[in-house]
Amino acid sequence: MKKLFILVLLLFMVGCTSQTTIEETTTTNQDSQYVSSTEFEYLDLGTIEASYNLQNLNDFYIVIADLGLVHELEVVADEITISDYHIDENKLFISHDYLVGLSNSNDEIEIELYTSNGKLEIELNFQDSAVPSIISENEVIFQGNDIEFVLDYAGGEFVEIDGSDISTNDYTLVDNILTIDSDFIQDLFDAEPSRNNVVLSVQLRNDDNVVIVYIVITRN
C-alpha cells in the first residue's frame, strides 16, 4: 500500500501575531492522520512606507534594523523570484527592472518580509520624478553607528555635503549610498554635551534642477 506525504500550510492572524502552521500528513487509500506538526509564529513588526523613483536607474534599497534571518519575501498580488531581489546583512535590494515592470500596472506595491524576528510589511510607492532627492529617511536618531542615506540622482549627480565642518574624511559615497562616519557625529556631540542634533546639507543636481536636502541627525 502506497503512502502519500502532504504538506498543509495554514496561515492565520491572532491579534498582532500571524502564525504559520505546517503539518505533515500521512494518507492511505482509506483514511488519513497527522504524523507531526511544527509551528512557526511571526510577530507583527509593523509597516514601513517607502518610495521608488522610476527615473532612478539603481535598484531599490532599504536598510532594516535588526533584520534577522530572512525566511521568505512576497509581493502581494504578484510573483517575485530570488533573481529579483537580494539581502546583504540588514539591507534589502529589489531590482530596478522588476519594479519598472510592476509600475506599468501598479501605483504602489505591498511587500511582506518574513524573518526570524517577525513579519514586516513594506508599502512601496512608485514615483516618476526628474528631481534629485534623498529617498531614505533624512531625519534619523544616532545609535553610535555609521549612518547611511540613499540618494536618487534622477539622472544627475552628487555635488557636495556641507555643515559642521564636515570633510571628505567624514563620509563616503558609493554609487548612490552616502555614509556618514559615526566618529564624526560622536565627536560633535562630545564637544557640545548640550547639543541635540547635527544638521547637514546635501546638494544634488541634474540637467534641470539643483536641489539642497537637509539631513538631521538627533542625539539618542
C-alpha positions in Angstrom: 0.0 0.0 0.0 1.5 3.3 -1.1 1.8 6.3 1.3 1.5 9.9 0.2 3.0 12.6 2.2 1.3 16.0 2.0 2.3 19.4 3.5 -0.6 21.5 4.6 0.1 25.2 5.1 -2.3 27.2 7.2 -1.8 31.0 7.8 -3.9 33.0 10.2 -3.7 36.2 12.3 -4.1 36.3 16.1 -4.1 39.9 17.4 -0.8 41.4 16.4 0.8 38.0 15.7 0.5 36.0 12.5 1.1 32.3 12.9 2.0 29.8 10.2 1.4 26.1 10.9 3.0 23.4 8.8 1.5 20.0 9.3 2.9 16.8 7.7 0.1 14.4 6.9 0.2 10.6 6.1 -2.6 9.5 3.7 -3.6 5.9 2.7 -6.4 4.9 0.3 -8.9 4.6 3.2 -8.1 7.2 5.9 -5.5 9.8 6.9 -3.9 11.1 10.1 -1.4 13.7 11.3 2.1 12.4 11.7 3.7 15.6 13.1 3.1 19.3 13.4 5.6 22.2 13.6 4.5 25.8 14.2 6.2 29.0 13.2 4.9 32.2 14.8 5.6 35.6 13.1 5.4 38.6 15.3 3.8 41.6 13.5 6.7 44.1 13.2 4.5 46.8 11.6 4.7 48.7 8.3 7.4 50.8 6.6 6.4 53.3 4.0 8.9 53.9 1.2 9.1 55.3 -2.3 10.9 54.4 -5.5 11.6 56.9 -8.3 11.3 55.2 -11.7 13.8 57.7 -13.1 16.4 56.1 -10.7 18.5 53.5 -12.6 19.8 51.9 -9.4 18.0 49.1 -7.6 15.6 49.9 -4.8 17.4 49.8 -1.5 16.3 50.0 2.1 18.0 49.5 5.5 16.1 47.4 8.0 17.3 47.5 11.6 17.5 44.0 13.3 16.5 42.3 10.1 17.3 38.8 11.4 17.3 35.7 9.2 15.0 36.0 6.2 12.7 33.1 5.7 10.6 34.4 2.7 9.8 37.6 0.8 6.5 38.0 -1.0 5.0 40.7 -3.2 1.2 40.8 -2.7 -0.7 40.2 -6.0 2.5 39.4 -7.9 5.3 36.9 -8.1 8.9 37.6 -7.2 11.9 35.3 -7.6 15.2 35.2 -5.9 16.8 36.7 -9.0 14.7 39.9 -8.5 16.0 40.7 -5.0 18.8 40.0 -2.6 19.7 40.6 1.1 23.0 42.0 2.2 23.3 42.0 6.0 20.5 44.4 7.1 19.8 45.7 3.6 17.1 44.7 1.1 17.7 45.3 -2.6 15.0 44.9 -5.3 15.9 45.1 -8.9 15.2 48.2 -11.0 13.9 46.2 -14.0 11.5 44.2 -11.8 10.0 47.3 -10.2 9.7 49.1 -13.6 7.7 46.2 -14.9 5.3 46.3 -11.9 4.9 50.0 -12.2 3.1 49.6 -15.6 0.0 48.3 -13.7 0.5 49.5 -10.1 1.0 52.8 -8.4 2.3 51.0 -5.3 3.0 47.5 -4.1 2.9 45.8 -0.8 5.9 43.6 0.2 5.7 41.1 3.0 9.1 40.1 4.6 9.1 37.0 6.9 12.1 36.8 9.1 13.3 35.2 12.3 12.3 38.4 14.1 8.8 38.6 12.7 6.7 39.7 9.7 7.4 43.2 8.3 5.3 44.9 5.6 6.8 47.5 3.2 4.4 49.8 1.3 6.4 50.9 -1.7 5.0 53.8 -3.7 6.1 54.5 -7.3 7.1 58.0 -8.4 8.2 59.3 -11.7 10.1 62.5 -11.0 13.1 64.0 -12.6 14.0 65.9 -9.4 17.0 64.5 -7.4 16.2 63.7 -3.8 17.1 61.6 -0.7 14.7 58.6 -0.8 15.6 57.2 2.6 14.6 58.9 5.9 16.5 62.2 6.1 15.8 62.6 9.9 17.4 59.9 11.9 18.4 59.1 15.5 22.1 58.5 16.2 22.7 55.0 17.6 26.5 55.1 17.6 26.9 53.5 14.2 27.7 54.9 10.7 24.6 56.3 9.1 23.6 55.5 5.5 21.4 57.7 3.3 20.0 56.6 -0.1 20.3 59.3 -2.8 18.2 59.5 -6.0 20.2 61.3 -8.7 17.3 61.3 -11.2 19.9 61.1 -13.9 22.1 63.7 -12.2 24.9 63.7 -9.7 26.1 64.4 -6.2 27.6 67.9 -5.8 28.6 68.3 -2.1 27.7 67.8 1.5 28.2 70.7 3.9 27.7 71.7 7.6 29.5 71.2 10.9 32.9 71.4 9.2 32.4 68.0 7.6 35.3 66.9 5.3 35.8 64.2 2.8 37.3 62.1 5.6 34.0 62.1 7.4 31.8 60.4 4.8 31.9 58.0 1.9 29.8 57.9 -1.3 29.5 54.6 -3.1 27.1 54.7 -6.1 24.0 56.3 -4.5 24.8 55.4 -0.9 26.0 58.3 1.3 27.5 57.1 4.6 28.3 59.5 7.5 31.1 58.3 9.7 30.0 57.6 13.3 33.2 59.1 14.8 32.4 62.4 13.2 28.9 62.6 14.7 30.1 61.3 18.1 32.9 63.9 18.3 30.4 66.7 17.6 28.1 65.6 20.4 31.0 65.0 22.8 32.3 68.5 22.1 28.9 70.1 22.9 27.1 68.0 25.6 24.0 70.2 25.3 23.8 69.8 21.5 20.7 67.8 20.4 21.3 67.4 16.7 23.6 67.7 13.7 22.2 69.3 10.5 24.0 68.7 7.2 23.0 69.9 3.7 23.4 67.7 0.6 23.4 69.3 -2.8 22.3 67.3 -5.8 21.8 68.3 -9.4 20.8 67.1 -12.9 20.2 69.0 -16.2 17.1 70.8 -15.0 17.4 71.0 -11.2 19.7 71.9 -8.4 18.4 70.6 -5.1 19.6 71.0 -1.5 18.2 68.5 1.0 18.9 68.7 4.7 19.9 65.7 6.9 19.0 65.9 10.6 20.9 63.5 13.0 19.4 63.6 16.5 21.2 62.6 19.7 19.8 59.4 21.1 
